[in-house]
């Protein structure tokens, strides 16, 4: 089953938060994304049922290998697109916001072309 854009957003949030803290909680994800705690709880439950995320007895969230693969791919897309837009003269905030919207739907072929172009 393919993961939806919203699921990718949650996985990326957990991925980013776990880079700076080994203890990621649902409330951290809610704060990071600006979503309500009930919305995050529902999404995390769905991600758990699809084996993207698990939690320990203390409620800390962790990505499974499957979840980490998806999150890493989305995060890479985000950073590549943000850098690309900045290199075109777009301000950092706009570049990051636009990258966030595009990262979920850009084709692998287009992303590879951007990567090749920016590595010249």
N, C-alpha and C positions, 0 to 999 in steps of 0.2 A: 504494500500500500504506500502510495506517495504521500509525503508529508506536505501539509499546507504551509503557505507563507507565514501564518501566525505561529505555527509550530516551529518553523525555522527561526523566527524572532526570539522565541523563548529559549531555544537551544543556544543561539548565539549569545544571548544575555548570560546564561549560565556559564558558557565558555569564557566570555570576557571577565565576568566576576571571579571565576575560579583562577584566573591568571594572577589576581591580586590577593586572593584569600582562599584558603583551603576549606573554609566553612561558608558555603552559600546556602541561604535559606530562601523560602518562597517570598518572604517580606523583602529580601534584598532584590529579588527579581522584580517584584512589584514596584519598588522604589526606582530601580534602574530604568524600567520601561514606562513608568508613570501610569501603571494599570492598577485596578483595585485588587485587593487580596483575594476576594472570591473568584475573580476572573483568572488569576494566576493559579489558584488551587485547582480549578476545573481543568485548565490547560495542562498543568503538571500531571494530574490524574490520567489524562488522555495520553500524554507522552510516556508515562509509566506503563500503561496498558499496551503500548506499541513498542516497548523495550528500548526507548531512547534515553530514559532517565530512571534512576532509582534513588531511594533515600535510605539513610541509616536510621537507627533507633532514636537518634536525637533530632531527626527531621532535616538533616543536612542533605542537599541535593548533589548528585553526581551524574555525569554523563556516562552512559554505557559506551562500549566501543562503537556501536552503531550511531549513537547520538553524537559522540565526539567526531566521527567522520563527517556527518552532516554539518555540525557546528563549525568545524575547521574549514570546510569548503565555503560556507557562507561568510565566515570572517575573512577568509582570503579574498573573496570577491569584493567585500566591503572595503578592505584596505587598498586593493588594486584600483578599484573605481574611484575612491576618494583621492588617491594620489594622482590618478589620471586627470580628474577634473581640476585639481589644484594646479597641475602643470599647464592646464589650458588658461589659467588665470581666474578660476572660480575661487571665491573666498572659502576658507576651511569649513565653516559651519554649513554653508550651502552645499559644498561638495560632499560632506558627510551625510547630510539629509538626502540628497539626490541619490547617492550611492546606496543608502538604506532602502530606497524605493526600488531601485533597478536591480540590486543584487539577487533578488528572488526570481527574476524573470529573464535575465540576460542569458543568451545561449552560450554553451561552452565554446563554440567557434568564435563568437564575438569577443568573449573574454580573452581567449588565447590570442586573438589579433591585437587587442589592447596591450596584453602582456608583451608581445613581440615588439610592438611599436614603442612602448615605454622603456624597453631594455636596450634600445639602439643607442 
